[in-house]
Amino acid sequence: MNELPHDPAILLSLLNMRLRDTDESLEDVCANLGAERDDVVARLAAAGFDYDEQSRRFR
């Protein structure tokens, strides 16, 4: 996850933007960014954000 922002708020914004604008799944976004899905979800969960599968965004 070296290419991803270290700040959780910026990471949240980046991921939600990609999920919204490119219509990719979280798995696809993570693969395209070279990150592990579980690591991304855990990192944002530690900052208080959860992934909503139905709406395909972090809250």
Buried (B, 14 or more C-beta within 10 A) or exposed (E): BEEBEEEBEEBBEBBBEBBEEEEBEBEBBBEEBEBEBEEBBEBBEEEEBEBEEEEBBBE
